[in-house]
Amino acid sequence: MSIQYKSIAELKKMLNNNEISNAELIKETFSLVKSNAEINAFITLNDEESINKANKLDDCPSSGSLAGIPIAQKDLFCTKDLKTTCGSNMLSNFIPPYSATVVKNLENAGCISIGKTNMDEFAMGSSNETSFYGKVQNPWGKNLVPGGSSGGAAAAVAAGIVPAASGTDTGGSIRQPASLCGVTGIKPTYGRISRWGMIAFASSLDQAGPIARTAEDCATLLNEMCSHDEKDTTSLNEDIPDFTENLNSPINGLKIGIVKEFDLSKLDNEVVKVFEESKKHYESLGAEFIEISLPNISLSVPTYYVVAPAECSSNLSRFDGVKFGKRCESPKNLEELYIKTRSEGFGDEVKRRILIGSYVLSAGFYDAYYKKAQQVRRLIKNDFDSAFKSVDIIMSPTTRGPAFEVGSKGDDPIQMYLEDLFTIPANLAGLPAMSIPNGIIDNKPIGLQLIGNFLDESRLLQAAHNFQISTDWHLKTPRGIKS
Ligand code: GLN
């Protein structure tokens, strides 16, 4: 029986019923990676170690909740003794001496990290076109972008190569590619998952999370990924519930907020139609819709594009040719070492962000840009706090439309930045948010975004699971993928 497109829950059953051995599962996974190499979802494969681990599991079964399950790790998580590039030339030779906490958590639960997925350079992008290791193909169409920055992760799941992948979401990088590739992804509350060993982009926004086929699998993964970690000072020390516990509880009476300020009339009719149909479906499940106002929400994208570049310019100053990764050839002096290494090591989008960040943090402009952005960020958070007094979750489309063509937004960074119009607010407010497939337009999938209150991932997952057990959008698969 093929393992392609199987969920974690299904693979666990196959393993438990001895329909497949651990070694067979991993070998088949690598054969899917190879037959679909043109998708370019992976930067580095971890084949030898994965097969050894699977053989060991066959000899000596483990009781870990995810024992033997193949997982692809975004190439932004440090993996001990396995190259970690963050999609950049700068780290093309970087082999970390330790693994990120979240990688360790997953591996302790028995997951096998089969390789590192392609991504936008340093997680900056919405189309996976900025990777030093080449573009990723959306499995739904050769000329379509998979979204970004976790494009390789979403594509690997959408092509049915792996049941799940780790991703990170600073402004939408789990939800936007999940939407464009027709898979499910969740960014939990900021601080739920340790950032230790995650290569930093914008530390006050970065949050890891899973991309999988179903909300149920996302819940299973979150159970293992979340932990309090003393090595990350922003890690939350809060109870971690069993995220699978309430999945099947009905959602009648659930109050869903619709944001007045998200002007859907500017979107294509088809996109609006898909959204309205999902609303009707939720109504049939007993949910109730309430219009809410987030008065400062239109300032989210400009606020993000001050805060994120500011933090990135500071975080990326460590890549100087001395401490990590690449070093230029024969510099004349220390200054030239810095300049040449950084000029050669970073791509255009990363340089653009560093320049913007340095500018908004500079003494003359700090108050006008950075400080102002932080103040607006607080107003946006306050807007959400008042909205959640009257609703349980908030719903919107995840993206403005389905996947766009490769190269179609390349010349205009602003158009690319607007891709994250609906996803950025949850990062600014630190709230959990997810995307689930809810329609297909011209043979391209699209997603529905659910935003939850602080620490309320369980309710999001419950709402998503209720949708998925009564619809089949998450079960649709792209045509033409090799088996
Ligand atoms: N697309 C956004 C950006 O380029 C968000 C990226 C992310 O979430 N990592 O900044």
Residues whose N, C-alpha, C, O or C-beta is under 5 A from the ligand:
A	BS01	LIG	A123 M124 G125 S126 G148 S149 T168 D169 T170 G171 G172 S173 D420
